[in-house]
Amino acid sequence: MTVDLRSLYQEIIVDHNRRPRNFREIPDADRTAHGDNPLCGDRLTVYVNVRGGVIRDIGFVGNGCAISTASASLMTEALLGRTEQEADALFVKFHDLVAGTGRGAPGSLGKLEAFAGVREFPVRVKCATLAWHTVRTALNTPGGTASTE
Amino acid sequence: MNRSSAVPAAGPIPDVPDVPRARDDFPILSRKVHGKQLVYLDNASTTQKPRAVIAAIRRYYFTSNSNVHRGVHSLSDRATQAYEEARGRVARFLNAREDREIVFVRGATEAINLVAQTFGSGHLREGDEILVTEMEHHANIVPWQMVCDRAGAILEVVPVSTAGELDLAAYERMLSPRTRLAAVTHVSNALGTVNPVREMIGMAHARGIPVLVDGAQAAPHIPVDVRELGCDFYVFSGHKLYGPTGIGVLYGKAEHLEAMPPYQGGGDMILRVTFEKTTYNAIPWKFEAGTPDIAGAVGLRAAIDYLDAIGLAAVSAHEGELLGYATEEVGRIPGVRIVGTAREKAGILSFVAEGVHPHDIGTVLDHEGVAIRAGHHCAMPLMDRLGLPATARASFGLYNTPAEVDILAAGIRKAREIFR
């Protein structure tokens, strides 16, 4: 694999695509939202349970490319146990990481740093951010639909 | 000024039906992508342009640029000739009865919208039906939905089999006394299925129903004779036929075009304007408001000249061989499934691979220099019917080679490897 392809498809991304974590519906979720990337046809639904301002449970189902699936999977791990404010802050940092505005502090995102390579693939930024836009919609306007377009 | 040919015939054209030799005629094919030789397999999206087309457009701007149907000066006369000669060339290409049956538009999409807004809206009453198929491109669905919504008419949809073939018996049954028009694709852009349009037109005409054929994916691959087909309307885009973007064709039987109201108002589509009353121009100009894409028409004419010199029969045979080879080579990769296995196909290979999303196949192939399309191909209803969110699609043009198919197959194996 060429160097830049490996930077996009890191081991951890391939792994989370193959075995997405928290890939399940949460029937009694108090916040849900749909995410839609009309350009590619990627679709997912995010389920969140918030108690006392803290994300106590989070899951997703859907169909998408490796980047969007792995991003949703790693996002659920990163957000579990976080407050809504922390989730918002993480969204901003993550967006910064993949869209390459370079304001975020390097090394502060843990496993999510695996998506730094997406910066080199502008057409795939929407894949990496779809789940994040969707969870943001779930937290702010539950029942809504997030779209990358 | 040479009146017989305002823009002289374009550069060297291959004189032998040896299609791969035509590669040298396409400058872009020699470029590299990610350090690899470009393998362009996205021809169903748009084709690359031969030197002859690029040269004709350049020559037009260098020697003839002016507005059409307006000036008394020499350049305007020259531009008008070039534009109208292009129309005549398109008429011969489709074997239309008359040049005036050819309307220049932006592309197949605009052509369908034109018919929907003029022919469609005038004829449609509440409860009337427009018949389309499940394998239509969004461009042959949405314009009809729009006019149906306005009139309270119903969009009827002919089903497609899992193999990607039209249910012809259902089509015939669905041609009802309320059907005002059938709008069907000649070749499916997502699957490559070639529909038996001649038979379908016959069935519709037996019931007095006019037929529009979307030829966007057919005109570059198979010879089209609108008189032999008997279709009422035929549409295609120049850019999928080795011509420039921004120019396309609506063929309509003169009797229909005469009866249809104008599509857009403006200059060139009128004979006389007063604030009380405007008299419209004759066809085809009635449908060509404003300054048209003159250079585009000139480029399209050069593209047709180029394609005709090679011969569509030769192109068709070459692409058929490539498709056969690709179907075999891609089809035998473990975990890969060909989507669309109709008996009659043209130039398009859609496929999915177990465990690898089409977009990831697209990204991996791009790094091998291979350009394909991944997604729903603007045919979401068809994808829903097939139960697929997306496919990867390789589509062939006259310049593609078996060696490129090998590079494609190797790239797909590599994608499988990465996601194993």
Interface residues (C-beta under 8 A of the other chain):
Chain A: M1 T2 D4 L5 L8 Y9 V14 N17 R18 L39 C40 G41 D42 R43 N63 G64 C65 A66 I67 T69 F121 R124 C127
Chain B: H34 G355 V356 H357 P358 H359 D360 T363 V364 H367 A374 G375 H376 M380 M383 P389 A390 K414 I418 F419
